């Protein structure tokens, strides 16, 4: 009996150890398609007979679904089991990936982007929610920092892989050879290592939904947090256009463009990895404010640097500090309303997706109306993103500022 209990406890310990890696792999998955299409904008656009600016607008479809699902999930997460929702999000993402592989025109690409955007939003929301539910307070800032490192790790892996596969077989095989199988791996890991026992779903009523939204939006600090998520997310759109900037202005190859993206993403990994430690030492709000200011300035400057090595280094700094600011902002948001943590993070993801859509709209308009003027584009993205610092500084508060995580 004692041996049996010890074996059971060892199995539970093993599952706990692999819980966070499983969630981080899901985050990595949710970003693979974005990295793939970002790296190969120049190559995918001709296949659908549209311009670079127009093909980049596919991001509006995907992130538009992220906005809708973020608002919807604030209610859905109250009603359904979180593990089931996470598995559904991964399955939707896999279906969208296969759909894009078979898409023959821009209309079909738009249609399958709905599945990809919905799946990615559901996955990200549930990862945040499960971190809040299953990890202790002192580890949440660290875990959220690693979430953003996982985004950047997708760039490190998928960007050069996309460039390599595109150079030997075209852009479609990556969808079938890498993203779809990886979806199946994440599905299996979630089945094995995400705990089945979670908070019981609540009976969904109109009054419960109303109370939840009022709790979030009738208080100054939670509102400031979710609004700042939109502005910080605008800077993340830089990576959607930076590779095209280097390919257009410096005439680099797709593979070299992928290498540049990997370098910048490595900066993002560093930002996410050190985010938890800096948050625990200096606080969520100071880190978010300082980092987003640095990121905005770096975004504005890097396209004006004539030496490509220095330009890429400044882009890497932009990505590093944007990731760090997102980690601080996400850590701040997740602690605002503990009783509605899943709903708060759903709304936070919705607003972040709105910021990405806003950035993509700015990108598409500037590139189409001003003859691929990447300088103007980065100035606008950096200025809008940096304004998040003022929102957080004057309107947000850290409810854990006096706690053990400072």
Residue, then its C-alpha position, 0 to 999 in steps of 0.5 A: x500500500x505504501x509503495x502504491x501511494x509513493x508511486x502515485x505521488x511520484x506520478x503526480x509530481x512528474x505531471x506537475x513538473x511537466x505542466x508548465x512546459x506543456x503550457x509553454x509548448x502550446x503557446x509556441x504552437x499558437x504563434x507558429x503560423x504568425x511567424x511563418x506568414x510574417x517571414x514569408x510575406x514576400x513569397x506568399x503574396x504572389x501565390x494569392x495574387x495580392x500585394x505584401x500590404x494586402x497579404x499582411x492584412x490576413x492578420x486582421x482576420x486572425x486577430x479579429x477572431x482573437x478580439x471576439x473570442x477574448x470577449x466571448x471566452x470571458x463568459x465561456x471560461x466560467x461555464x466550461x472546463x478549462x482543459x476541454x477548452x484548451x484541447x478544443x483550441x488546439x484542434x481548431x488551430x490544426x484544422x486552420x493549418x490544414x485549410x491554409x495548406x490547401x487554400x488556392x486563393x485569397x478568399x479561402x485564405x481569409x476563411x481558414x484564418x478564422x480557424x487559426x485566429x480562434x484556435x490561437x486565442x483560445x489556447x493563449x487565454x487558457x494558458x494564462x488562466x491555468x497559470x493563474x489557477x495552478x501555480x502559486x503567486x510567487x511563480x506566476x510572474x516567472x511563468x508569464x515571462x516564459x509565456x512571452x519567451x515561448x512566443x519569441x522561441x517560435x521566431x527562433x525556430x520557425x523563422x529560419x525553418x520557414x526560410x530553409x523549407x521555402x528555399x527548397x520546396x516552397x512555403x506550403x510544406x512547412x504547414x504539413x511537415x511541421x505545424x500540423x504534427x506539432x499540433x498533434x504533439x501538443x494535443x497529446x501532452x495536454x491530455x496527459x499533463x493538464x490536470x482533469x480536476x479543476x474548479x467546477x464550471x459555474x452556472x452561467x446566468x446573465x447576472x453573473x456575466x453582468x457582474x463580471x464585466x462590471x467588476x472589470x470595467x467599472x474599476x480604474x486599474x483593471x480597465x487601465x491594464x487591459x487598455x495598456x495591453x492594446x498599446x503594448x501589443x501594437x509594438x509586437x507588430x514590428x516583427x510582422x514587417x521587419x523581415x520585409x524591411x530588411x529584404x526590401x531595403x537591404x536586399x537580403x535573402x529569405x534565409x538571412x531574413x529568417x536569421x535576423x528574425x531569430x536574432x531579434x527573437x532571441x532578445x525576446x526570449x531573454x526579455x521573457x526569461x528575466x522578466x519574472x526575476x525583475x518583476x519579483x525584485x522591482x514590481x510589475x508596474x515599474x517594469x512594464x512602464x520602463x520597458x515599454x518606453x525603451x521598446x517604443x524608442x527602439x522601434x522608432x530608431x532601428x530602421x534609420x540605422x544604415x549599418x545592418x548589424x546595428x539595426x538588427x541589434x536595435x530591433x532585438x532590443x525593441x523585441x526584448x523590452x516589448x516582451x519584458x513590458x508584456x510580461x509585466x503588464x500580464x502579471x499586473x492584469x492577472x492579479x487585478x481581480x482574483x475571483x474573475x481571473x480567467x475572465x480578466x485574462x480573456x478580456x486582456x487577450x481580446x484587447x491585446x489582439x485589438x492592438x495587433x489588429x490596429x498595428x496591422x491596419x497601420x502597417x497595411x495603410x502605410x505600406x500601400x499609401x506611402x510606397x512601402x515606407x517602413x521608416x514612417x511605419x515604425x515611427x507610428x508603431x513605436x509612438x503608439x506603443x510607448x503611450x502605454x507607459x502613461x496609461x499604466x503609470x497614472x491609472x494602474x495599481x499593483x494589488x500585490x505591491x506590498x506582497x511577497x513578490x516585490 
